[in-house]
């Protein structure tokens, strides 16, 4: 069950309308690294999660991403101003002006519609958490780019809030991944030396001086390591 709180997580203000910048903000509404993508990814992953701890984590963060979607949409609303006027857009995407009537649509900054293809769900908790960490990193990068493109102090405050929340989510996903050691794709499937070898094939790489490369040490993997192999020889 979801509950909508009328108060936003962060107060959204702008110094003045800026339709050109509103176009850029659309990327975090309906783009491949935006808030809708994050919300749908985490909520979708939670449907399969069996451990209640990880399920709650995905549901909680997915729900917060929906609130971020609301914040971004409100920011776009204020940046677009109150009148539909295509003349205010000197360059960029005009679709919010002529098709959606200034409504923050589920499109990216180029006018391409949001798609579920953005969402990564494998059913494997370790793989999904790695995808989530990468998603948070990419979202942070986009927000950093957006932060540099605006002088509006209130918009920058909003972006910084969202960026810092992505950082918090990233830390939570990293902590969750560290708790998974022998589950799913994190199991050690290696049954031969092939799973422990690193071939340096660059030119002139180490391989040419040492045609029999030593196995690399895998600190996070149970069982064999370089030192163990050397000791057995």
C-alpha positions in Angstrom: 0.0 0.0 0.0 1.3 3.5 -0.8 0.4 6.6 1.0 0.7 10.1 -0.6 1.8 12.9 1.7 0.9 16.3 0.3 4.1 18.0 1.6 7.1 17.5 -0.7 10.3 16.1 0.8 12.0 19.3 -0.3 10.6 22.8 -0.9 10.8 23.6 -4.6 11.4 27.2 -5.7 12.9 29.1 -8.6 14.2 32.6 -8.9 12.5 33.0 -12.3 11.1 31.0 -15.1 13.6 29.4 -17.4 11.9 27.2 -20.1 15.2 26.3 -21.7 16.5 24.8 -18.5 13.1 23.1 -17.9 13.9 21.1 -21.0 17.2 19.9 -19.4 15.3 18.9 -16.2 13.1 16.6 -18.3 16.0 14.2 -18.5 15.6 13.4 -14.8 11.9 13.0 -15.2 11.6 10.6 -18.1 15.2 9.9 -19.1 17.1 6.6 -18.9 18.8 7.7 -15.6 15.9 9.6 -14.2 13.6 9.3 -11.2 10.8 7.3 -12.9 13.4 4.8 -14.1 14.8 4.4 -10.6 11.4 4.1 -9.0 10.1 1.5 -11.4 13.4 -0.5 -11.2 13.5 -0.7 -7.4 9.8 -1.4 -7.1 9.9 -4.1 -9.8 12.9 -5.8 -8.2 11.1 -5.9 -4.8 8.3 -8.0 -6.3 10.7 -11.0 -6.4 12.8 -10.3 -3.3 12.1 -13.0 -0.7 14.2 -11.7 2.2 12.0 -9.1 4.0 15.0 -6.9 4.8 16.0 -6.5 1.1 12.4 -6.3 0.0 11.7 -3.4 2.4 14.9 -1.7 1.2 13.9 -1.8 -2.4 10.3 -0.7 -1.6 11.4 2.2 0.6 13.9 3.6 -1.9 11.6 3.0 -4.8 8.9 4.9 -3.0 11.3 7.8 -2.2 12.2 7.9 -5.9 8.5 8.5 -6.7 8.7 11.5 -4.3 11.8 12.7 -6.2 9.8 12.4 -9.4 7.2 14.8 -7.9 10.0 17.2 -6.9 11.5 17.3 -10.4 8.0 17.7 -12.0 7.3 20.7 -9.7 10.6 22.2 -10.6 9.9 21.9 -14.3 6.4 23.4 -13.7 8.0 26.5 -12.1 10.7 26.8 -14.7 8.2 26.6 -17.5 6.2 29.5 -16.1 2.5 30.0 -16.6 2.0 30.5 -20.3 2.2 28.2 -23.3 4.6 30.2 -25.6 6.8 28.4 -28.0 8.8 31.6 -28.6 10.3 31.3 -25.1 12.2 28.3 -26.3 15.1 29.4 -28.5 16.5 25.8 -28.9 15.9 22.3 -27.7 12.8 20.2 -27.2 9.4 21.9 -27.9 7.1 19.0 -27.1 6.2 20.1 -23.6 5.0 23.4 -25.1 3.1 22.3 -28.2 1.9 18.8 -27.2 1.7 18.6 -23.4 0.7 22.2 -22.7 3.6 22.6 -20.2 2.8 19.5 -18.3 6.0 17.7 -17.2 5.6 14.8 -19.5 7.3 11.3 -19.2 9.8 12.2 -21.8 13.5 13.0 -21.8 15.3 16.2 -22.8 15.1 15.2 -26.4 11.4 14.5 -26.4 11.7 10.7 -26.4 9.1 8.9 -24.3 10.0 6.9 -21.2 10.2 3.2 -21.7 10.4 0.1 -19.5 13.5 -0.8 -21.4 15.4 1.5 -19.0 14.6 -0.8 -16.1 17.0 -3.6 -15.1 15.4 -6.6 -13.3 17.1 -10.0 -13.3 15.5 -11.8 -10.4 19.1 -12.2 -9.0 19.5 -10.0 -5.9 23.3 -9.5 -6.3 23.0 -8.6 -10.0 20.1 -6.3 -9.3 21.9 -4.5 -6.5 24.9 -4.0 -8.7 22.6 -2.5 -11.3 21.0 -0.3 -8.6 24.4 1.0 -7.5 25.3 1.8 -11.1 21.9 3.5 -11.6 22.5 5.8 -8.6 26.0 6.6 -9.8 24.6 7.6 -13.2 21.9 9.7 -11.7 24.5 11.5 -9.6 26.4 12.3 -12.8 23.4 13.7 -14.5 22.5 15.9 -11.5 26.1 17.1 -11.4 25.8 18.1 -15.0 22.5 19.9 -14.4 24.0 21.7 -11.3 26.7 23.2 -13.5 24.2 24.5 -16.1 22.1 26.8 -13.9 22.8 29.9 -11.8 19.3 29.9 -10.1 20.2 29.4 -6.4 16.9 27.8 -5.6 17.1 25.3 -8.4 20.6 24.5 -7.4 19.4 23.8 -3.8 16.8 21.3 -5.2 19.4 19.6 -7.4 21.8 19.3 -4.5 19.1 17.8 -2.3 18.3 15.2 -4.9 22.0 14.5 -5.6 22.7 13.9 -1.9 19.7 11.6 -1.6 21.1 9.6 -4.5 24.3 9.3 -2.6 22.4 8.0 0.5 20.7 5.4 -1.7 24.0 4.4 -3.2 25.5 3.8 0.3 22.5 1.7 1.3 22.7 -0.5 -1.9 26.4 -0.9 -1.3 25.8 -2.0 2.3 23.2 -4.5 1.1 25.5 -6.0 -1.5 28.2 -6.5 1.0 25.8 -8.6 3.1 25.4 -11.1 0.2 28.2 -13.5 0.0 27.1 -16.9 -1.3 23.7 -16.2 -2.9 22.7 -16.2 -6.5 25.3 -14.9 -8.9 27.6 -14.2 -5.9 28.3 -17.9 -5.5 31.7 -19.1 -6.4 31.0 -21.1 -9.6 34.7 -21.5 -10.4 35.7 -25.2 -10.5 39.0 -25.0 -12.3 42.1 -22.7 -12.6 40.4 -21.0 -15.5 38.2 -19.1 -13.1 41.3 -17.7 -11.3 43.5 -16.7 -14.2 44.1 -13.2 -15.6 45.6 -13.0 -19.1 47.4 -9.8 -19.8 46.9 -9.5 -23.6 48.0 -5.9 -24.1 51.0 -5.1 -26.2 53.7 -5.3 -25.0 51.9 -6.7 -22.0 53.2 -8.9 -19.2 51.9 -12.0 -21.1 54.8 -11.8 -23.6 57.4 -11.9 -20.8 55.5 -14.5 -18.8 53.5 -16.9 -21.0 52.2 -18.7 -17.9 50.4 -15.9 -15.9 49.9 -16.5 -12.3 46.3 -16.6 -10.9 45.2 -13.3 -9.5 44.2 -13.0 -5.8 40.5 -12.7 -5.3 40.1 -11.4 -1.8 36.3 -11.6 -1.7 36.1 -15.1 -3.1 36.3 -18.1 -0.7 38.8 -20.8 -1.3 41.8 -20.6 -3.5 44.1 -17.5 -3.8 47.4 -16.8 -5.4 49.2 -17.5 -2.1 47.4 -20.7 -1.6 48.3 -22.0 -5.0 52.0 -21.0 -4.5 52.0 -22.8 -1.2 50.7 -26.0 -2.7 53.4 -26.1 -5.5 
